[in-house]
């Protein structure tokens, strides 16, 4: 059974434990959740440019490593000089 009370701004739920005389209940204040959600949204908005900058830096770093590996790898293939043992 779920209830929402406008006076206390709380969402709660209770349930009877079958086979006993006990009840279990839980609840959360909606205004607290909304305040936390707004604060988290503000933090995300404030730091989104840092995230984008870090992702761009990571992307270009991967590109540089890939290009350097390709360049030096192809040079070693093109300029292959066999050893004396390989010529026999």
Secondary structure, DSSP 8 states (H G I E B T S, - for coil): -EEEETTTTEEEEEEE-TTSS-EEEEEEEHHHHHHHHHHHHHHHHHHHHHHHHHHHHHHHHHHHHHHHHHHHHHHHHHT----HHHH-
